């Protein structure tokens, strides 16, 4: 049996909390978009005003700037 690749998408807070998802297969704009939606939901539960004090830092991966990903940042 062949095992597909496993990828981790993560976020690190200034409080040292590591938030992540583990995915089978390659990371693409769909899996990254799901991660962003889960991250926002988690942060909303922790602190409804998190957006006022948060900066997202990402590298230049193509799925970070995909057409379907950009609206999620708004």
PyMOL Python script that loads the backbone (N, CA, C, O; Angstrom):
from pymol import cmd

cmd.read_pdbstr("""\
ATOM      1  N   UNK A   1       0.840  -1.176   0.000  1.00  0.00           N
ATOM      2  CA  UNK A   1       0.000   0.000   0.000  1.00  0.00           C
ATOM      3  C   UNK A   1       0.886   1.241   0.000  1.00  0.00           C
ATOM      4  O   UNK A   1       1.851   1.339   0.758  1.00  0.00           O
ATOM      5  N   UNK A   2       0.539   2.168  -0.855  1.00  0.00           N
ATOM      6  CA  UNK A   2       1.298   3.414  -0.952  1.00  0.00           C
ATOM      7  C   UNK A   2       0.689   4.469  -0.026  1.00  0.00           C
ATOM      8  O   UNK A   2      -0.527   4.657  -0.011  1.00  0.00           O
ATOM      9  N   UNK A   3       1.518   5.142   0.729  1.00  0.00           N
ATOM     10  CA  UNK A   3       1.067   6.196   1.639  1.00  0.00           C
ATOM     11  C   UNK A   3       1.253   7.534   0.960  1.00  0.00           C
ATOM     12  O   UNK A   3       2.342   7.859   0.485  1.00  0.00           O
ATOM     13  N   UNK A   4       0.171   8.316   0.916  1.00  0.00           N
ATOM     14  CA  UNK A   4       0.289   9.660   0.348  1.00  0.00           C
ATOM     15  C   UNK A   4       1.057  10.554   1.305  1.00  0.00           C
ATOM     16  O   UNK A   4       1.187  10.247   2.490  1.00  0.00           O
ATOM     17  N   UNK A   5       1.561  11.656   0.784  1.00  0.00           N
ATOM     18  CA  UNK A   5       2.294  12.596   1.617  1.00  0.00           C
ATOM     19  C   UNK A   5       1.411  13.199   2.700  1.00  0.00           C
ATOM     20  O   UNK A   5       0.192  13.283   2.553  1.00  0.00           O
ATOM     21  N   UNK A   6       2.035  13.608   3.768  1.00  0.00           N
ATOM     22  CA  UNK A   6       1.331  14.274   4.866  1.00  0.00           C
ATOM     23  C   UNK A   6       1.935  15.664   5.011  1.00  0.00           C
ATOM     24  O   UNK A   6       3.156  15.823   5.002  1.00  0.00           O
ATOM     25  N   UNK A   7       1.074  16.668   5.145  1.00  0.00           N
ATOM     26  CA  UNK A   7       1.521  18.050   5.305  1.00  0.00           C
ATOM     27  C   UNK A   7       0.888  18.657   6.544  1.00  0.00           C
ATOM     28  O   UNK A   7      -0.235  18.318   6.918  1.00  0.00           O
ATOM     29  N   UNK A   8       1.615  19.545   7.165  1.00  0.00           N
ATOM     30  CA  UNK A   8       1.114  20.288   8.320  1.00  0.00           C
ATOM     31  C   UNK A   8       1.073  21.758   7.939  1.00  0.00           C
ATOM     32  O   UNK A   8       2.048  22.307   7.426  1.00  0.00           O
ATOM     33  N   UNK A   9      -0.068  22.387   8.199  1.00  0.00           N
ATOM     34  CA  UNK A   9      -0.188  23.843   8.051  1.00  0.00           C
ATOM     35  C   UNK A   9      -0.312  24.377   9.463  1.00  0.00           C
ATOM     36  O   UNK A   9      -1.149  23.902  10.230  1.00  0.00           O
ATOM     37  N   UNK A  10       0.501  25.350   9.821  1.00  0.00           N
ATOM     38  CA  UNK A  10       0.501  25.818  11.192  1.00  0.00           C
ATOM     39  C   UNK A  10       0.539  27.318  11.331  1.00  0.00           C
ATOM     40  O   UNK A  10       0.885  28.050  10.404  1.00  0.00           O
ATOM     41  N   UNK A  11       0.170  27.750  12.522  1.00  0.00           N
ATOM     42  CA  UNK A  11       0.233  29.167  12.902  1.00  0.00           C
ATOM     43  C   UNK A  11       0.788  29.237  14.322  1.00  0.00           C
ATOM     44  O   UNK A  11       0.439  28.423  15.176  1.00  0.00           O
ATOM     45  N   UNK A  12       1.637  30.197  14.558  1.00  0.00           N
ATOM     46  CA  UNK A  12       2.240  30.391  15.871  1.00  0.00           C
ATOM     47  C   UNK A  12       1.816  31.753  16.403  1.00  0.00           C
ATOM     48  O   UNK A  12       1.965  32.766  15.721  1.00  0.00           O
ATOM     49  N   UNK A  13       1.290  31.773  17.618  1.00  0.00           N
ATOM     50  CA  UNK A  13       0.868  33.037  18.218  1.00  0.00           C
ATOM     51  C   UNK A  13       2.019  33.631  19.034  1.00  0.00           C
ATOM     52  O   UNK A  13       2.986  32.937  19.349  1.00  0.00           O
ATOM     53  N   UNK A  14       1.911  34.896  19.369  1.00  0.00           N
ATOM     54  CA  UNK A  14       2.935  35.530  20.196  1.00  0.00           C
ATOM     55  C   UNK A  14       2.910  34.989  21.623  1.00  0.00           C
ATOM     56  O   UNK A  14       3.856  35.206  22.380  1.00  0.00           O
ATOM     57  N   UNK A  15       1.832  34.283  22.005  1.00  0.00           N
ATOM     58  CA  UNK A  15       1.751  33.637  23.316  1.00  0.00           C
ATOM     59  C   UNK A  15       2.378  32.248  23.306  1.00  0.00           C
ATOM     60  O   UNK A  15       2.389  31.563  24.329  1.00  0.00           O
ATOM     61  N   UNK A  16       2.905  31.827  22.145  1.00  0.00           N
ATOM     62  CA  UNK A  16       3.549  30.535  22.033  1.00  0.00           C
ATOM     63  C   UNK A  16       2.610  29.390  21.709  1.00  0.00           C
ATOM     64  O   UNK A  16       3.023  28.231  21.753  1.00  0.00           O
ATOM     65  N   UNK A  17       1.370  29.678  21.389  1.00  0.00           N
ATOM     66  CA  UNK A  17       0.414  28.643  21.025  1.00  0.00           C
ATOM     67  C   UNK A  17       0.632  28.262  19.559  1.00  0.00           C
ATOM     68  O   UNK A  17       0.724  29.132  18.693  1.00  0.00           O
ATOM     69  N   UNK A  18       0.711  26.970  19.290  1.00  0.00           N
ATOM     70  CA  UNK A  18       0.876  26.469  17.927  1.00  0.00           C
ATOM     71  C   UNK A  18      -0.441  25.851  17.493  1.00  0.00           C
ATOM     72  O   UNK A  18      -0.893  24.866  18.076  1.00  0.00           O
ATOM     73  N   UNK A  19      -1.057  26.431  16.468  1.00  0.00           N
ATOM     74  CA  UNK A  19      -2.327  25.954  15.933  1.00  0.00           C
ATOM     75  C   UNK A  19      -2.033  25.323  14.581  1.00  0.00           C
ATOM     76  O   UNK A  19      -1.332  25.918  13.762  1.00  0.00           O
ATOM     77  N   UNK A  20      -2.561  24.118  14.334  1.00  0.00           N
ATOM     78  CA  UNK A  20      -2.177  23.437  13.109  1.00  0.00           C
ATOM     79  C   UNK A  20      -3.260  22.471  12.636  1.00  0.00           C
ATOM     80  O   UNK A  20      -4.158  22.093  13.388  1.00  0.00           O
ATOM     81  N   UNK A  21      -3.148  22.089  11.381  1.00  0.00           N
ATOM     82  CA  UNK A  21      -3.919  20.989  10.815  1.00  0.00           C
ATOM     83  C   UNK A  21      -2.944  20.057  10.117  1.00  0.00           C
ATOM     84  O   UNK A  21      -1.894  20.482   9.634  1.00  0.00           O
ATOM     85  N   UNK A  22      -3.300  18.792  10.071  1.00  0.00           N
ATOM     86  CA  UNK A  22      -2.513  17.779   9.378  1.00  0.00           C
ATOM     87  C   UNK A  22      -3.356  17.309   8.202  1.00  0.00           C
ATOM     88  O   UNK A  22      -4.521  16.949   8.371  1.00  0.00           O
ATOM     89  N   UNK A  23      -2.772  17.313   7.019  1.00  0.00           N
ATOM     90  CA  UNK A  23      -3.495  16.954   5.799  1.00  0.00           C
ATOM     91  C   UNK A  23      -2.766  15.854   5.055  1.00  0.00           C
ATOM     92  O   UNK A  23      -1.536  15.814   5.023  1.00  0.00           O
ATOM     93  N   UNK A  24      -3.543  14.959   4.455  1.00  0.00           N
ATOM     94  CA  UNK A  24      -2.981  13.957   3.549  1.00  0.00           C
ATOM     95  C   UNK A  24      -2.927  14.584   2.159  1.00  0.00           C
ATOM     96  O   UNK A  24      -3.871  15.251   1.738  1.00  0.00           O
ATOM     97  N   UNK A  25      -1.840  14.372   1.461  1.00  0.00           N
ATOM     98  CA  UNK A  25      -1.700  14.940   0.127  1.00  0.00           C
ATOM     99  C   UNK A  25      -1.021  16.288   0.174  1.00  0.00           C
ATOM    100  O   UNK A  25      -0.509  16.707   1.212  1.00  0.00           O
ATOM    101  N   UNK A  26      -1.021  16.956  -0.948  1.00  0.00           N
ATOM    102  CA  UNK A  26      -0.357  18.252  -1.066  1.00  0.00           C
ATOM    103  C   UNK A  26      -1.224  19.381  -0.527  1.00  0.00           C
ATOM    104  O   UNK A  26      -2.453  19.315  -0.553  1.00  0.00           O
ATOM    105  N   UNK A  27      -0.556  20.409  -0.042  1.00  0.00           N
ATOM    106  CA  UNK A  27      -1.267  21.613   0.365  1.00  0.00           C
ATOM    107  C   UNK A  27      -1.546  22.432  -0.890  1.00  0.00           C
ATOM    108  O   UNK A  27      -0.659  22.638  -1.719  1.00  0.00           O
ATOM    109  N   UNK A  28      -2.774  22.892  -1.018  1.00  0.00           N
ATOM    110  CA  UNK A  28      -3.161  23.738  -2.149  1.00  0.00           C
ATOM    111  C   UNK A  28      -4.077  24.836  -1.626  1.00  0.00           C
ATOM    112  O   UNK A  28      -4.261  24.958  -0.415  1.00  0.00           O
ATOM    113  N   UNK A  29      -4.649  25.628  -2.510  1.00  0.00           N
ATOM    114  CA  UNK A  29      -5.491  26.741  -2.056  1.00  0.00           C
ATOM    115  C   UNK A  29      -6.727  26.245  -1.310  1.00  0.00           C
ATOM    116  O   UNK A  29      -7.227  26.941  -0.427  1.00  0.00           O
ATOM    117  N   UNK A  30      -7.228  25.057  -1.646  1.00  0.00           N
ATOM    118  CA  UNK A  30      -8.394  24.527  -0.925  1.00  0.00           C
ATOM    119  C   UNK A  30      -8.050  24.135   0.505  1.00  0.00           C
ATOM    120  O   UNK A  30      -8.760  24.511   1.438  1.00  0.00           O
ATOM    121  N   UNK A  31      -6.961  23.379   0.688  1.00  0.00           N
ATOM    122  CA  UNK A  31      -6.598  22.971   2.046  1.00  0.00           C
ATOM    123  C   UNK A  31      -6.144  24.175   2.873  1.00  0.00           C
ATOM    124  O   UNK A  31      -6.408  24.239   4.073  1.00  0.00           O
ATOM    125  N   UNK A  32      -5.466  25.120   2.238  1.00  0.00           N
ATOM    126  CA  UNK A  32      -5.056  26.319   2.971  1.00  0.00           C
ATOM    127  C   UNK A  32      -6.278  27.153   3.354  1.00  0.00           C
ATOM    128  O   UNK A  32      -6.338  27.695   4.457  1.00  0.00           O
ATOM    129  N   UNK A  33      -7.249  27.257   2.449  1.00  0.00           N
ATOM    130  CA  UNK A  33      -8.482  27.989   2.755  1.00  0.00           C
ATOM    131  C   UNK A  33      -9.227  27.369   3.924  1.00  0.00           C
ATOM    132  O   UNK A  33      -9.742  28.091   4.778  1.00  0.00           O
ATOM    133  N   UNK A  34      -9.293  26.042   3.977  1.00  0.00           N
ATOM    134  CA  UNK A  34      -9.936  25.368   5.116  1.00  0.00           C
ATOM    135  C   UNK A  34      -9.195  25.672   6.413  1.00  0.00           C
ATOM    136  O   UNK A  34      -9.812  25.882   7.457  1.00  0.00           O
ATOM    137  N   UNK A  35      -7.859  25.693   6.336  1.00  0.00           N
ATOM    138  CA  UNK A  35      -7.075  26.034   7.520  1.00  0.00           C
ATOM    139  C   UNK A  35      -7.390  27.451   7.995  1.00  0.00           C
ATOM    140  O   UNK A  35      -7.586  27.674   9.189  1.00  0.00           O
ATOM    141  N   UNK A  36      -7.439  28.402   7.075  1.00  0.00           N
ATOM    142  CA  UNK A  36      -7.739  29.792   7.448  1.00  0.00           C
ATOM    143  C   UNK A  36      -9.120  29.883   8.102  1.00  0.00           C
ATOM    144  O   UNK A  36      -9.283  30.582   9.102  1.00  0.00           O
ATOM    145  N   UNK A  37     -10.112  29.183   7.548  1.00  0.00           N
ATOM    146  CA  UNK A  37     -11.461  29.227   8.131  1.00  0.00           C
ATOM    147  C   UNK A  37     -11.475  28.620   9.536  1.00  0.00           C
ATOM    148  O   UNK A  37     -12.136  29.151  10.428  1.00  0.00           O
ATOM    149  N   UNK A  38     -10.756  27.516   9.744  1.00  0.00           N
ATOM    150  CA  UNK A  38     -10.676  26.909  11.075  1.00  0.00           C
ATOM    151  C   UNK A  38      -9.935  27.825  12.039  1.00  0.00           C
ATOM    152  O   UNK A  38     -10.329  27.968  13.196  1.00  0.00           O
ATOM    153  N   UNK A  39      -8.860  28.443  11.557  1.00  0.00           N
ATOM    154  CA  UNK A  39      -8.081  29.355  12.394  1.00  0.00           C
ATOM    155  C   UNK A  39      -8.936  30.536  12.841  1.00  0.00           C
ATOM    156  O   UNK A  39      -8.933  30.893  14.020  1.00  0.00           O
ATOM    157  N   UNK A  40      -9.662  31.140  11.918  1.00  0.00           N
ATOM    158  CA  UNK A  40     -10.528  32.278  12.250  1.00  0.00           C
ATOM    159  C   UNK A  40     -11.600  31.868  13.259  1.00  0.00           C
ATOM    160  O   UNK A  40     -11.878  32.607  14.204  1.00  0.00           O
ATOM    161  N   UNK A  41     -12.197  30.704  13.066  1.00  0.00           N
ATOM    162  CA  UNK A  41     -13.212  30.218  13.996  1.00  0.00           C
ATOM    163  C   UNK A  41     -12.634  30.037  15.397  1.00  0.00           C
ATOM    164  O   UNK A  41     -13.256  30.420  16.388  1.00  0.00           O
ATOM    165  N   UNK A  42     -11.447  29.455  15.470  1.00  0.00           N
ATOM    166  CA  UNK A  42     -10.787  29.256  16.768  1.00  0.00           C
ATOM    167  C   UNK A  42     -10.470  30.600  17.434  1.00  0.00           C
ATOM    168  O   UNK A  42     -10.742  30.787  18.620  1.00  0.00           O
ATOM    169  N   UNK A  43      -9.904  31.519  16.678  1.00  0.00           N
ATOM    170  CA  UNK A  43      -9.549  32.825  17.237  1.00  0.00           C
ATOM    171  C   UNK A  43     -10.789  33.610  17.646  1.00  0.00           C
ATOM    172  O   UNK A  43     -10.768  34.307  18.661  1.00  0.00           O
ATOM    173  N   UNK A  44     -11.867  33.508  16.876  1.00  0.00           N
ATOM    174  CA  UNK A  44     -13.130  34.171  17.249  1.00  0.00           C
ATOM    175  C   UNK A  44     -13.645  33.673  18.593  1.00  0.00           C
ATOM    176  O   UNK A  44     -14.164  34.457  19.387  1.00  0.00           O
ATOM    177  N   UNK A  45     -13.508  32.379  18.852  1.00  0.00           N
ATOM    178  CA  UNK A  45     -13.963  31.814  20.122  1.00  0.00           C
ATOM    179  C   UNK A  45     -13.100  32.288  21.277  1.00  0.00           C
ATOM    180  O   UNK A  45     -13.606  32.521  22.375  1.00  0.00           O
ATOM    181  N   UNK A  46     -11.802  32.434  21.040  1.00  0.00           N
ATOM    182  CA  UNK A  46     -10.887  32.868  22.093  1.00  0.00           C
ATOM    183  C   UNK A  46     -11.041  34.346  22.417  1.00  0.00           C
ATOM    184  O   UNK A  46     -11.045  34.737  23.585  1.00  0.00           O
ATOM    185  N   UNK A  47     -11.168  35.161  21.383  1.00  0.00           N
ATOM    186  CA  UNK A  47     -11.214  36.621  21.570  1.00  0.00           C
ATOM    187  C   UNK A  47     -11.859  37.259  20.342  1.00  0.00           C
ATOM    188  O   UNK A  47     -11.247  37.307  19.275  1.00  0.00           O
ATOM    189  N   UNK A  48     -13.096  37.750  20.487  1.00  0.00           N
ATOM    190  CA  UNK A  48     -13.781  38.341  19.336  1.00  0.00           C
ATOM    191  C   UNK A  48     -13.047  39.534  18.708  1.00  0.00           C
ATOM    192  O   UNK A  48     -13.297  39.864  17.549  1.00  0.00           O
ATOM    193  N   UNK A  49     -12.157  40.178  19.447  1.00  0.00           N
ATOM    194  CA  UNK A  49     -11.440  41.358  18.943  1.00  0.00           C
ATOM    195  C   UNK A  49     -10.025  41.042  18.462  1.00  0.00           C
ATOM    196  O   UNK A  49      -9.203  41.951  18.338  1.00  0.00           O
ATOM    197  N   UNK A  50      -9.729  39.788  18.192  1.00  0.00           N
ATOM    198  CA  UNK A  50      -8.368  39.402  17.811  1.00  0.00           C
ATOM    199  C   UNK A  50      -7.893  40.111  16.559  1.00  0.00           C
ATOM    200  O   UNK A  50      -6.694  40.345  16.403  1.00  0.00           O
ATOM    201  N   UNK A  51      -8.813  40.461  15.654  1.00  0.00           N
ATOM    202  CA  UNK A  51      -8.425  41.087  14.381  1.00  0.00           C
ATOM    203  C   UNK A  51      -7.782  42.467  14.580  1.00  0.00           C
ATOM    204  O   UNK A  51      -7.016  42.923  13.732  1.00  0.00           O
ATOM    205  N   UNK A  52      -8.092  43.122  15.690  1.00  0.00           N
ATOM    206  CA  UNK A  52      -7.542  44.453  15.950  1.00  0.00           C
ATOM    207  C   UNK A  52      -6.049  44.403  16.287  1.00  0.00           C
ATOM    208  O   UNK A  52      -5.346  45.404  16.147  1.00  0.00           O
ATOM    209  N   UNK A  53      -5.569  43.241  16.730  1.00  0.00           N
ATOM    210  CA  UNK A  53      -4.183  43.135  17.188  1.00  0.00           C
ATOM    211  C   UNK A  53      -3.378  42.077  16.442  1.00  0.00           C
ATOM    212  O   UNK A  53      -2.310  41.684  16.910  1.00  0.00           O
ATOM    213  N   UNK A  54      -3.856  41.613  15.310  1.00  0.00           N
ATOM    214  CA  UNK A  54      -3.226  40.470  14.659  1.00  0.00           C
ATOM    215  C   UNK A  54      -2.644  40.831  13.299  1.00  0.00           C
ATOM    216  O   UNK A  54      -3.243  41.560  12.509  1.00  0.00           O
ATOM    217  N   UNK A  55      -1.470  40.299  13.062  1.00  0.00           N
ATOM    218  CA  UNK A  55      -0.815  40.415  11.759  1.00  0.00           C
ATOM    219  C   UNK A  55      -0.558  38.993  11.270  1.00  0.00           C
ATOM    220  O   UNK A  55       0.020  38.180  11.992  1.00  0.00           O
ATOM    221  N   UNK A  56      -0.981  38.695  10.058  1.00  0.00           N
ATOM    222  CA  UNK A  56      -0.683  37.402   9.460  1.00  0.00           C
ATOM    223  C   UNK A  56       0.597  37.531   8.648  1.00  0.00           C
ATOM    224  O   UNK A  56       0.708  38.406   7.789  1.00  0.00           O
ATOM    225  N   UNK A  57       1.557  36.663   8.920  1.00  0.00           N
ATOM    226  CA  UNK A  57       2.818  36.662   8.171  1.00  0.00           C
ATOM    227  C   UNK A  57       2.908  35.332   7.445  1.00  0.00           C
ATOM    228  O   UNK A  57       2.767  34.272   8.054  1.00  0.00           O
ATOM    229  N   UNK A  58       3.142  35.391   6.140  1.00  0.00           N
ATOM    230  CA  UNK A  58       3.235  34.186   5.332  1.00  0.00           C
ATOM    231  C   UNK A  58       4.405  34.295   4.376  1.00  0.00           C
ATOM    232  O   UNK A  58       4.891  35.386   4.075  1.00  0.00           O
ATOM    233  N   UNK A  59       4.845  33.143   3.909  1.00  0.00           N
ATOM    234  CA  UNK A  59       5.866  33.171   2.874  1.00  0.00           C
ATOM    235  C   UNK A  59       5.161  33.383   1.529  1.00  0.00           C
ATOM    236  O   UNK A  59       3.983  33.737   1.505  1.00  0.00           O
ATOM    237  N   UNK A  60       5.831  33.181   0.468  1.00  0.00           N
ATOM    238  CA  UNK A  60       5.285  33.504  -0.849  1.00  0.00           C
ATOM    239  C   UNK A  60       4.732  32.272  -1.571  1.00  0.00           C
ATOM    240  O   UNK A  60       4.786  32.191  -2.798  1.00  0.00           O
ATOM    241  N   UNK A  61       4.196  31.309  -0.800  1.00  0.00           N
ATOM    242  CA  UNK A  61       3.622  30.117  -1.429  1.00  0.00           C
ATOM    243  C   UNK A  61       2.470  30.535  -2.339  1.00  0.00           C
ATOM    244  O   UNK A  61       1.726  31.464  -2.023  1.00  0.00           O
ATOM    245  N   UNK A  62       2.330  29.855  -3.455  1.00  0.00           N
ATOM    246  CA  UNK A  62       1.331  30.251  -4.447  1.00  0.00           C
ATOM    247  C   UNK A  62      -0.088  30.189  -3.891  1.00  0.00           C
ATOM    248  O   UNK A  62      -0.930  31.002  -4.274  1.00  0.00           O
ATOM    249  N   UNK A  63      -0.371  29.244  -2.998  1.00  0.00           N
ATOM    250  CA  UNK A  63      -1.722  29.152  -2.449  1.00  0.00           C
ATOM    251  C   UNK A  63      -2.021  30.260  -1.446  1.00  0.00           C
ATOM    252  O   UNK A  63      -3.189  30.476  -1.124  1.00  0.00           O
ATOM    253  N   UNK A  64      -1.025  30.964  -0.943  1.00  0.00           N
ATOM    254  CA  UNK A  64      -1.257  32.116  -0.067  1.00  0.00           C
ATOM    255  C   UNK A  64      -1.832  33.301  -0.845  1.00  0.00           C
ATOM    256  O   UNK A  64      -2.501  34.161  -0.272  1.00  0.00           O
ATOM    257  N   UNK A  65      -1.566  33.338  -2.158  1.00  0.00           N
ATOM    258  CA  UNK A  65      -2.016  34.478  -2.963  1.00  0.00           C
ATOM    259  C   UNK A  65      -2.941  34.064  -4.102  1.00  0.00           C
ATOM    260  O   UNK A  65      -3.120  34.807  -5.067  1.00  0.00           O
ATOM    261  N   UNK A  66      -3.524  32.877  -3.983  1.00  0.00           N
ATOM    262  CA  UNK A  66      -4.445  32.386  -5.019  1.00  0.00           C
ATOM    263  C   UNK A  66      -5.733  33.212  -5.032  1.00  0.00           C
ATOM    264  O   UNK A  66      -6.131  33.776  -4.013  1.00  0.00           O
ATOM    265  N   UNK A  67      -6.375  33.274  -6.196  1.00  0.00           N
ATOM    266  CA  UNK A  67      -7.608  34.070  -6.334  1.00  0.00           C
ATOM    267  C   UNK A  67      -8.677  33.651  -5.334  1.00  0.00           C
ATOM    268  O   UNK A  67      -9.390  34.505  -4.810  1.00  0.00           O
ATOM    269  N   UNK A  68      -8.803  32.361  -5.060  1.00  0.00           N
ATOM    270  CA  UNK A  68      -9.835  31.916  -4.140  1.00  0.00           C
ATOM    271  C   UNK A  68      -9.442  32.103  -2.672  1.00  0.00           C
ATOM    272  O   UNK A  68     -10.302  32.013  -1.795  1.00  0.00           O
ATOM    273  N   UNK A  69      -8.174  32.359  -2.390  1.00  0.00           N
ATOM    274  CA  UNK A  69      -7.714  32.559  -1.019  1.00  0.00           C
ATOM    275  C   UNK A  69      -7.860  34.015  -0.579  1.00  0.00           C
ATOM    276  O   UNK A  69      -8.203  34.272   0.576  1.00  0.00           O
ATOM    277  N   UNK A  70      -7.612  34.956  -1.461  1.00  0.00           N
ATOM    278  CA  UNK A  70      -7.613  36.385  -1.110  1.00  0.00           C
ATOM    279  C   UNK A  70      -8.901  36.814  -0.404  1.00  0.00           C
ATOM    280  O   UNK A  70      -8.810  37.509   0.608  1.00  0.00           O
ATOM    281  N   UNK A  71     -10.105  36.439  -0.880  1.00  0.00           N
ATOM    282  CA  UNK A  71     -11.324  36.861  -0.176  1.00  0.00           C
ATOM    283  C   UNK A  71     -11.405  36.368   1.279  1.00  0.00           C
ATOM    284  O   UNK A  71     -12.075  36.989   2.104  1.00  0.00           O
ATOM    285  N   UNK A  72     -10.735  35.272   1.590  1.00  0.00           N
ATOM    286  CA  UNK A  72     -10.757  34.764   2.970  1.00  0.00           C
ATOM    287  C   UNK A  72     -10.045  35.709   3.922  1.00  0.00           C
ATOM    288  O   UNK A  72     -10.384  35.762   5.104  1.00  0.00           O
ATOM    289  N   UNK A  73      -9.067  36.452   3.433  1.00  0.00           N
ATOM    290  CA  UNK A  73      -8.349  37.397   4.289  1.00  0.00           C
ATOM    291  C   UNK A  73      -9.230  38.590   4.670  1.00  0.00           C
ATOM    292  O   UNK A  73      -9.041  39.209   5.718  1.00  0.00           O
ATOM    293  N   UNK A  74     -10.166  38.889   3.826  1.00  0.00           N
ATOM    294  CA  UNK A  74     -11.035  40.050   4.087  1.00  0.00           C
ATOM    295  C   UNK A  74     -12.070  39.688   5.116  1.00  0.00           C
ATOM    296  O   UNK A  74     -12.900  40.522   5.478  1.00  0.00           O
TER     297      UNK A  74
END
""", "prot")
cmd.dss("prot")
cmd.show_as("cartoon", "prot")
cmd.util.cbc("prot")
cmd.orient("prot")
